[in-house]
Amino acid sequence: MFDEIRFNTIDRLPGYVFAQINDLKLSARRAGDDIIDFSMGNPDGKTPQHIIDKLVESAQKDGTHGYSVSKGIYKLRLAICNWYLRKYGVTLDPNTEAVATLGSKEGFVHLAQAITNPGDVVVVPDPAYPIHAYAFMIAGGNVHKFGLDYNEKYELDKEQFFLKLKKVFRESAPKPKYVVVNFPHNPTCVTTDVSFYEELVAYAKEERFYIISDIAYADLSFDGYETPSIFQVEGAKDVAVEFYTLSKSYNMAGWRVGFVVGNKKLVGALQKIKSWFDYGMFTPIQVASTIALDGPQECVDEIREKYRKRRDVLVESFNNAGWPMEKPRSTMFVWAKIPPVAQHLGSMEFSKQLLTEAKIAVSPGNGFGEAGEGYVRIALIENENRIRQAARNIKRYLKSLEDSKK
Ligand SMILES: Cc1ncc(COP(=O)(O)O)c(C=O)c1O
């Protein structure tokens, strides 16, 4: 009925990449297959006990059950600012430069709603975490993409980045208003350093655009690498905001807690639009999140170490199984080129065959954008035994591909 009634926003949205993979996975499981699941960036661990205890304690109290504060209770915003001070030596004002969000995804979507005029141009490197582009498309913006260049150690090629960014600025009318950056990067695991942000902030001031940085994987860095923040650059607050999430560092993905800090104009816009859209997280969740950020941080070290071990087991055992790949120095993923014997299949067909032939779920790289074709993203959310089992399955599958070519 009412076929003539269309929803333009919905029509412009493709099926969510993870939903497509999930459908395939579900039908395989229904058919009785034990699928080893590396597809979503959904942490498999439990939230640290002291954070759960604080949630329970707060939920037992009177006065914590009503509507909360949409921009986050003051104590949480203060904890957010203290986290930045401790980790990066950056001073922020909890009233005007910080806002708590219902996970960083919600914050990202609503920030885009708040700051996008129809036709605004936004630059998002390709491939990308899908919402980095689609939040702006949903809000009526035009997204310009360019391929992210990096070396085999997953380090950003800064020179190419700025060459391509400057080309977009030369050729785009109107000029881009926002540039989205996300290092350590999902899905490619690419990392960068403070000098990159220095150049980006200087360029933003020259060309008059805002930078939206996402450091969701800030704490999941290994081998001595430390994730930089854009705010380590003097004056970055004039042109930038930065997102962080408790989902990964504290195994709190289901709790939906993230935050945005930085530029007052952008933070203020998000605070204002959120006051129309929501009443904030359940107060006990906010109280427990305050403890997560302010309390003992050994749990973060343990979570980081768990991912590092899995990364090592995965890369080493998959290499031995005949699938060459390098160890990334950050994130909870491995971004792997399709092995030579399967390259003709492309990302989607290879992912499908991994599911049906090796009982392994991964995310096809092209789901993150055209530049992801030829790759798959492997999330480190299965334990070491399951990873070793996956390597055995892959060895068998790759051998069968080789045999079929003979
Ligand atoms: C780069 C990046 N940003 C943001 C998010 C969303 O995190 P949250 O759980 O805070 O919404 C993710 C989730 O995978 C991510 O990879």
The ligand as an SDF file (V2000), in Angstrom:
LIG
                    3D

 16 16  0  0  0  0  0  0  0  0999 V2000
   36.2930    3.6540   14.6090 C   0  0  0  0  0  0  0  0  0  0  0  0
   35.0800    3.4120   15.4240 C   0  0  0  0  0  0  0  0  0  0  0  0
   34.4340    4.4500   15.9380 N   0  0  0  0  0  0  0  0  0  0  0  0
   33.3320    4.2800   16.6740 C   0  0  0  0  0  0  0  0  0  0  0  0
   32.8200    3.0220   16.9220 C   0  0  0  0  0  0  0  0  0  0  0  0
   31.5440    2.9050   17.7040 C   0  0  0  0  0  0  0  0  0  0  0  0
   31.7690    2.6890   19.0230 O   0  0  0  0  0  0  0  0  0  0  0  0
   30.6200    2.8350   20.0920 P   0  0  0  0  0  0  0  0  0  0  0  0
   30.4130    1.4790   20.6610 O   0  0  0  0  0  0  0  0  0  0  0  0
   31.1380    3.7960   21.0950 O   0  0  0  0  0  0  0  0  0  0  0  0
   29.3930    3.3630   19.4120 O   0  0  0  0  0  0  0  0  0  0  0  0
   33.4560    1.9080   16.4050 C   0  0  0  0  0  0  0  0  0  0  0  0
   32.9070    0.5660   16.6430 C   0  0  0  0  0  0  0  0  0  0  0  0
   33.3290   -0.4310   16.1790 O   0  0  0  0  0  0  0  0  0  0  0  0
   34.6100    2.1080   15.6290 C   0  0  0  0  0  0  0  0  0  0  0  0
   35.2530    1.0820   15.0750 O   0  0  0  0  0  0  0  0  0  0  0  0
  1  2  1  0
  2  3  1  0
  2 15  2  0
  3  4  2  0
  4  5  1  0
  5  6  1  0
  5 12  2  0
  6  7  1  0
  7  8  1  0
  8  9  2  0
  8 10  1  0
  8 11  1  0
 12 13  1  0
 12 15  1  0
 13 14  2  0
 15 16  1  0
M  END
$$$$
